[in-house]
Amino acid sequence: MKRRTFLAGTGAAAATVVIGSPIALAQRQPNEMIWADQLPGNLDPHALFDVPMQGYMSNVYDTLYAYEGNPPRLVPWLATGHTVSEDGLTWTFKLNDNVKFHDGSPLTAEDVVWSFARLLTLKRGAASAFLPVLDPSNVTAPDKTTVVFKLKHPYVPFLSAIPLVAVLNRRVIEPNVKDNDWGTAWLSSNSAGSGVYVLDAETYRPVQQADLKRNPNHFKGWGHNAKPVEVVRRRNILETTTRINALIKGEIDATDSYLPTDQVERVMKSKTATVSQDQSMRVMVLRMNNRKAPFDNVSYRQALSYAFNYKGFISGVLKDYAVRNAGPTPANLWGAPKDLTPYEYNLDKAKELLAKAKAEGAPIDRPIEIHIQQHLAQTTQAAQILQQDLRRIGVTLNIVPNLWPQLVASTAKPETTPDMWVHWVSTYFVDPENWIGQMYDSSFHGTWKASCWYKNEKVDSLLRDGRRLSDQAKRTALYEEASRIVVAEAADIWIYNTIELRGLSNRVKGFQFTPVGSGANFRIISLTG
């Protein structure tokens, strides 16, 4: 099947671009920005939990707290502040009283209550972070500016995870509810927010384009930005070369933040664009389906861990625009053991472990598959490096092109989850819970984060205790112990912590990176020329 990529110009007119053909763009206005980054699979912020959704949600919706800066810090947003009871069970948030949704109606505590009830009832997207500790009936609004959460048991990462939940306008959603779906079908291609930008639903094309218009009445105001961007045209250009060429030609203003390192020098040498290089908390991982033979054998997984050429990939392919990460938690975050020894590239060791796995009954001769994200060159490069070295030790690895939405959908069951697949675990919220907590606690099975289907009762216990303790030193010890076990059992192959590379047009001013949302905060950006 021929792959296609899409880029639309101003208005509703769109140009369909076959890979390798020139991009057709209508003339854009000086205060319009074209942001060529991946779009979420749909627009319902309670249905999806990934980087594309973060970039969209952070601009169209508001949350009680938000992240700013790098390293990211939590700041009150819809809320003016909060208090926590001594037992850690009752969290009370006070709201700004001057917030309005895009339709002009006021945002009140009842909207927050309804939004959490919707998320928890749908049990999709970021709901997995809250379902173990929160029932819909335990989110209440004593008055218009007060929201109270009563947890089942202490959950220390609760505040860190609060920015995952967009507050929705129930008044525009409820008339569009069908068959008790909480408006999911309608919201997948519409918006119901209060954020700094407003979706133009008329020009939206799923996964291809989304036009966002500035909300001049946002409660935070625009005094910080004398020349804000009036229209942001989000475009999904699947093919890497097409994206880079469009940036250099001045046809787009930004690429995604996965810019291939072999393109960095080319962009930097251009007269039209530059590259933002930012230390992040985004861990690249090769997932292994621990439920499928031969991956259900620890020795086999360890063999594959020794068969990846980490230095060759990080230095040779990535030109050292990355930092080796020994385990699932970013090395620049507490909870990652400083003394954790990473797997090294050692084919002799890999052969020994393959022989051991065979002696243990593992079907090591079975050809295996690794699914890559076809629009992200690094996933292909990583798979090819592993494929080459596995061939040398007698393992056949087939590379299967795929797309993010399909990969996420496949991970709902172990039977449909690929043998292996390549992705990153980005900063959705800043706590070890975001990484090791939700990747290796078996209660998260059925989510893409826990798609290796790893299960270890000791690790489950450590991670669950880590959520309940308020003492960070004790939490650190628990996460470090869990990391050592998970790495020893080679649940996955962890490669690096990212230096995010995003191509930016020279006309983009004010861009500020934060790992949460990968810097897609349009409120602070302005344009020149």
C-alpha positions in Angstrom: 0.0 0.0 0.0 1.3 3.4 -0.9 1.9 5.6 2.1 0.6 9.2 1.9 1.2 12.3 4.0 -1.0 15.4 4.3 -0.4 19.1 4.6 -3.1 21.7 4.3 -2.8 25.3 3.7 -5.0 28.1 5.0 -8.7 27.7 5.0 -10.4 24.4 4.3 -8.4 23.6 1.2 -6.0 20.8 1.7 -3.2 19.4 -0.4 -2.7 15.6 -0.4 1.0 14.9 -0.8 2.5 11.7 -2.0 5.8 11.0 -0.4 8.6 12.5 -2.5 6.4 15.1 -4.2 6.6 18.8 -3.6 4.3 20.4 -0.9 1.6 22.7 -2.1 0.8 25.4 0.4 -1.6 28.3 0.1 -0.3 31.7 1.1 -0.4 32.1 4.9 -0.8 35.3 6.9 2.1 36.7 8.9 0.4 35.8 12.2 -0.2 32.2 11.3 2.1 29.4 12.3 2.3 25.9 10.7 3.3 23.3 13.3 4.1 20.1 11.5 3.9 17.6 14.4 2.0 14.4 14.9 -1.7 14.8 15.8 -3.6 12.6 18.2 -5.7 9.8 16.9 -8.8 11.7 17.9 -9.5 15.0 19.8 -11.1 13.6 23.0 -8.6 14.5 25.8 -10.1 11.8 28.0 -9.8 9.1 25.4 -6.0 9.2 24.7 -2.9 9.4 26.8 0.1 10.2 24.6 2.5 12.9 23.4 0.3 14.1 20.5 -2.6 14.5 22.8 -0.5 16.5 25.3 0.5 18.9 22.6 -3.1 19.4 21.6 -4.7 19.3 25.0 -2.3 21.8 26.6 -3.5 24.5 24.2 -7.2 23.8 23.8 -8.0 22.8 27.4 -7.1 23.9 30.9 -6.2 21.8 33.9 -6.2 22.4 37.7 -2.4 22.6 37.7 0.1 22.8 34.8 3.8 22.2 34.2 6.2 24.9 33.2 9.9 25.1 32.5 12.7 22.5 32.3 13.1 20.8 34.7 9.3 21.0 34.8 7.6 22.5 37.9 4.0 22.4 38.8 2.1 25.7 38.9 -1.5 26.5 39.8 -3.6 27.0 36.7 -7.4 26.7 37.0 -6.8 26.3 40.7 -5.4 29.1 42.9 -4.0 26.5 45.3 -4.8 23.3 47.2 -4.7 21.7 50.7 -4.2 18.1 51.8 -5.5 16.4 54.9 -3.0 14.9 57.4 -4.0 11.4 56.4 -3.3 12.2 52.7 -6.9 11.2 51.6 -8.7 14.6 51.2 -7.4 17.0 48.6 -9.2 20.4 48.3 -8.7 22.7 45.4 -9.8 26.4 45.1 -10.6 27.7 41.7 -10.2 31.0 39.9 -13.6 32.6 39.6 -13.1 34.3 36.3 -12.6 31.4 33.9 -14.9 31.0 30.9 -15.2 28.3 28.3 -14.9 29.0 24.7 -18.6 29.4 24.4 -18.6 32.2 27.0 -20.1 30.1 29.8 -18.4 30.1 33.3 -16.2 27.2 34.3 -17.1 26.2 37.9 -16.3 23.4 40.3 -19.2 21.4 38.9 -17.4 21.2 35.6 -14.4 19.8 37.3 -16.5 17.2 39.1 -18.2 16.2 35.8 -14.9 16.0 33.9 -13.4 13.6 36.5 -16.6 11.5 36.5 -16.4 11.3 32.8 -12.8 10.2 32.7 -13.2 7.6 35.5 -16.4 6.2 33.9 -14.9 5.9 30.5 -11.8 4.3 31.9 -9.7 5.4 29.0 -6.8 7.8 28.4 -5.3 9.0 31.7 -7.9 7.3 33.8 -5.5 4.5 34.7 -3.6 6.9 36.9 -6.6 7.6 39.1 -8.9 4.5 39.0 -7.0 2.6 41.8 -7.6 5.5 44.2 -10.6 7.5 43.1 -14.3 6.8 42.6 -16.5 9.3 40.7 -18.7 9.7 43.7 -15.8 10.9 45.8 -15.2 14.1 43.7 -17.5 16.8 44.9 -18.1 20.5 44.7 -19.2 22.2 48.0 -19.5 25.5 46.2 -18.7 27.0 42.8 -15.0 27.5 43.4 -14.2 24.4 45.6 -13.5 20.9 44.5 -12.8 18.1 47.0 -11.3 14.7 46.1 -11.5 11.9 48.7 -9.0 9.1 47.8 -9.5 5.5 48.8 -5.9 5.4 50.2 -3.0 7.8 50.1 -1.7 8.4 46.6 1.4 10.7 46.7 1.7 11.3 43.0 -1.9 12.7 42.9 -0.9 16.3 42.4 1.8 15.5 39.9 -0.9 13.6 37.8 -3.6 16.3 38.1 -2.4 18.0 34.8 -3.4 14.9 32.9 -7.1 15.7 33.3 -8.6 18.4 31.0 -11.7 20.2 32.3 -14.5 20.0 29.8 -17.7 22.0 29.1 -20.5 19.7 29.8 -23.0 22.1 28.4 -21.8 21.7 24.9 -21.1 17.9 25.2 -24.3 16.7 26.8 -26.6 17.6 23.9 -24.3 15.4 21.7 -24.3 12.3 23.9 -25.4 9.2 22.1 -26.1 5.8 23.6 -24.6 6.9 27.0 -21.2 7.5 25.3 -20.5 10.7 27.3 -20.2 12.5 24.0 -17.1 10.5 22.9 -18.1 10.3 19.3 -18.8 14.0 19.0 -15.8 15.1 21.0 -13.4 13.0 18.9 -13.7 15.7 16.2 -14.9 18.8 18.2 -13.7 20.7 21.3 -15.3 21.7 24.6 -12.5 23.6 26.4 -11.5 26.9 27.9 -7.8 26.9 26.7 -5.7 29.5 25.0 -6.7 28.3 21.5 -10.0 27.2 20.0 -10.4 24.3 17.5 -11.8 25.2 14.1 -14.0 22.0 13.8 -15.0 22.9 10.3 -11.4 22.4 8.9 -10.4 19.4 11.1 -9.4 16.3 9.4 -8.6 13.3 11.6 -4.9 12.7 12.1 -4.1 15.1 9.2 -4.9 18.7 10.2 -6.3 20.8 13.0 -6.5 24.6 12.9 -6.4 26.4 16.2 -7.5 30.1 16.6 -6.4 32.2 19.5 -8.8 32.7 22.4 -8.5 36.4 23.2 -10.6 36.0 26.4 -8.5 33.4 28.1 -8.4 34.0 31.9 -4.6 34.2 32.0 -4.7 37.1 29.6 -2.2 38.0 26.9 -0.1 40.7 28.6 2.9 38.5 28.5 3.0 38.3 24.7 2.7 41.5 22.7 2.4 39.6 19.4 0.7 36.3 20.0 0.2 33.8 17.2 -3.4 34.2 15.9 -3.8 30.9 14.1 -1.8 27.7 14.6 -2.2 25.2 11.8 -1.3 21.7 13.1 -0.2 19.4 10.2 0.9 15.8 10.2 3.6 15.1 7.7 4.5 11.5 7.9 7.7 11.4 5.8 10.9 12.7 7.5 12.5 14.2 4.4 9.3 16.0 3.4 9.1 17.6 6.8 12.7 18.7 6.8 12.5 20.1 3.2 9.4 22.0 4.1 11.1 23.6 7.1 14.2 24.7 5.2 12.0 26.1 2.4 10.0 28.1 4.9 6.8 26.3 4.2 6.3 25.1 7.8 7.5 26.7 11.1 8.2 23.6 13.2 8.9 19.9 12.9 8.2 17.3 15.6 10.7 16.8 18.4 12.2 13.6 17.0 14.4 15.3 14.4 16.8 12.7 13.0 20.3 13.6 14.0 21.6 13.2 10.5 19.4 16.2 9.6 20.5 18.5 12.4 23.5 19.8 10.6 21.6 20.3 7.4 18.9 22.4 9.3 21.5 24.4 11.2 23.3 25.3 8.0 20.2 26.6 6.4 19.4 30.3 6.5 15.8 29.7 7.4 15.7 27.5 10.4 17.4 26.3 13.6 17.2 23.3 15.9 16.1 23.4 19.5 18.1 21.0 21.6 16.7 20.2 25.0 17.5 17.7 27.7 14.3 15.8 28.4 12.8 13.0 30.4 11.9 10.8 27.4 13.2 7.2 27.6 13.5 5.2 24.4 12.5 1.6 24.9 12.2 -1.6 22.9 9.2 -3.4 24.4 9.2 -7.2 24.7 5.9 -9.1 25.1 6.8 -11.1 28.2 3.6 -13.3 27.7 4.7 -14.7 24.3 7.3 -17.4 23.9 10.2 -17.1 23.7 9.9 -13.7 25.4 8.4 -15.4 28.5 11.9 -16.7 29.2 14.2 -14.4 31.2 17.4 -15.8 29.6 16.0 -15.1 26.1 15.1 -11.5 27.1 18.6 -11.0 28.6 20.2 -12.3 25.4 18.4 -9.7 23.3 19.4 -7.1 25.8 23.0 -7.9 25.2 22.5 -8.0 21.5 21.7 -4.3 21.0 24.6 -2.1 20.1 23.9 0.8 22.4 27.0 2.8 21.8 26.8 2.2 18.0 23.3 3.6 18.0 23.8 6.5 20.4 27.1 7.7 19.1 27.0 6.4 15.5 23.4 7.1 14.6 22.3 9.8 17.1 25.7 11.6 17.2 25.5 11.5 21.0 22.3 13.6 21.1 21.2 11.3 23.8 22.3 9.9 27.2 22.4 6.1 27.9 19.6 5.2 30.3 20.1 1.9 32.2 16.5 1.4 33.2 12.9 2.6 32.8 13.1 5.8 34.9 15.1 8.8 33.4 18.5 9.0 35.0 17.9 12.7 35.7 14.9 12.0 38.0 15.0 10.7 41.6 14.1 7.1 41.9 16.5 6.0 39.2 19.4 4.1 40.9 22.7 5.8 40.3 24.6 2.5 40.6 22.4 0.6 38.1 24.6 -1.2 35.6 23.2 -1.0 32.1 23.3 -4.0 29.7 26.2 -3.7 27.4 26.6 -4.8 23.8 28.1 -8.3 24.0 27.2 -10.9 21.4 29.2 -13.6 23.1 27.2 -13.1 26.2 24.0 -13.0 24.1 24.9 -16.4 22.5 25.5 -18.0 25.9 22.1 -16.8 27.1 20.4 -18.0 24.0 21.8 -21.5 24.5 20.6 -21.3 28.1 17.2 -20.3 27.0 17.1 -23.2 24.5 18.1 -25.6 27.3 15.2 -24.2 29.3 12.8 -25.0 26.6 12.4 -21.6 24.9 11.6 -21.8 21.1 14.5 -19.6 20.2 14.4 -20.5 16.5 11.0 -18.9 16.1 11.2 -15.8 13.8 10.2 -12.7 15.8 8.7 -9.3 14.8 9.5 -5.8 15.9 6.9 -3.1 15.0 8.3 0.4 14.3 6.6 3.7 13.9 7.0 4.3 10.2 7.0 8.1 10.4 9.8 8.2 13.0 13.2 7.3 11.4 14.9 6.5 14.8 12.5 3.6 15.4 13.5 2.1 12.0 17.2 2.7 12.7 17.0 1.0 16.1 15.2 -2.0 14.7 17.7 -2.4 11.9 20.6 -2.3 14.3 19.1 -5.0 16.4 18.1 -7.0 13.4 21.6 -7.0 12.0 23.2 -8.3 15.2 20.5 -10.8 16.0 21.1 -12.3 12.6 24.7 -12.8 13.6 23.6 -15.0 16.5 21.0 -16.9 14.7 17.8 -15.0 15.5 15.5 -13.8 12.7 13.9 -10.5 13.4 11.4 -9.1 10.9 10.6 -5.4 10.9 7.0 -4.4 10.6 6.0 -0.8 9.8 3.1 0.5 11.8 1.5 3.7 13.1 1.1 4.9 16.7 -2.7 4.7 17.0 -2.7 1.1 15.7 0.1 0.1 18.0 -1.6 1.6 21.0 -4.9 -0.3 20.1 -3.0 -3.6 19.7 -1.7 -3.5 23.3 -5.0 -4.0 24.9 -4.4 -7.8 25.0 -1.2 -9.9 25.2 -2.4 -11.9 22.2 -2.5 -8.8 19.9 0.5 -7.0 21.4 3.5 -7.3 19.0 6.5 -9.5 20.0 8.5 -6.3 20.2 7.7 -2.6 19.4 9.7 0.6 19.6 8.5 3.8 21.3 9.4 6.4 24.0 7.9 7.0 27.4 7.7 10.7 27.7 7.0 13.1 30.6 3.2 13.0 31.1 3.8 14.0 34.7 6.9 14.3 36.8 7.1 11.3 39.2 8.6 7.8 38.9 5.0 6.7 38.8 4.9 8.0 35.2 7.6 5.6 34.2 8.4 2.5 36.2 5.2 2.8 38.2 2.8 2.5 35.2 5.1 0.4 33.0 5.7 -2.6 35.4 2.9 -2.7 37.9 0.7 -5.5 36.5 -2.5 -3.6 37.5 -1.8 -1.4 34.4 -1.9 -4.3 32.0 -4.0 -3.5 29.0 -2.5 0.0 28.6 0.3 0.8 26.1 2.6 1.8 28.9 2.5 -1.7 30.4 2.6 -3.4 27.1 5.4 -5.8 27.9 3.0 -7.6 30.2 5.6 -8.1 32.8 4.5 -9.5 36.2 6.5 -9.8 39.4 4.7 -9.8 42.7 7.6 -8.2 44.5 7.8 -5.4 42.0 4.0 -4.9 42.2 4.3 -4.6 46.0 7.2 -2.1 45.8 5.5 0.1 43.3 2.2 0.1 45.1 3.9 1.0 48.4 5.8 3.7 46.6 2.5 5.5 45.7 1.4 5.6 49.3 4.4 6.9 51.2 4.8 10.6 51.7 8.5 10.4 52.6 10.4 10.9 49.3 13.5 9.2 50.6 11.5 6.0 51.4 9.8 6.2 48.0 13.2 6.6 46.3 14.4 3.4 47.9 11.4 1.5 46.8 11.6 2.6 43.2 15.3 1.9 43.1 14.8 -1.6 44.3 12.0 -2.2 41.8 14.3 -0.9 39.0 17.0 -3.3 39.9 14.6 -6.3 39.7 13.0 -5.2 36.5 16.4 -4.6 34.8 17.8 -7.9 36.1 14.8 -9.7 34.6 15.2 -7.8 31.3 11.5 -6.9 31.0 12.4 -4.6 28.1 15.4 -3.1 26.4 16.0 0.5 27.6 18.3 2.6 25.4 18.5 6.3 26.2 17.1 9.4 27.7 16.4 11.9 25.0 17.8 15.2 24.0 14.8 16.4 22.1 15.5 17.9 18.7 12.9 20.1 17.1 13.4 22.0 13.9 12.1 25.6 14.2 11.8 28.3 11.6 13.8 31.5 12.4 10.5 33.4 12.4 9.4 31.5 15.6 10.3 33.5 18.8 9.7 32.8 22.4 9.7 29.0 22.2 10.3 27.5 25.6 10.9 23.8 26.1 9.3 21.8 28.9 9.4 17.9 28.8 5.6 17.9 29.4 4.1 18.5 26.0 7.6 18.8 24.4 7.4 22.6 24.2 4.2 22.9 22.3 3.0 25.8 24.4 1.7 28.2 21.8 0.6 30.9 24.3 4.2 32.1 24.7 5.2 32.0 21.0 5.3 34.9 18.6 6.3 35.3 15.0 8.5 37.6 13.0 8.4 38.2 9.2 
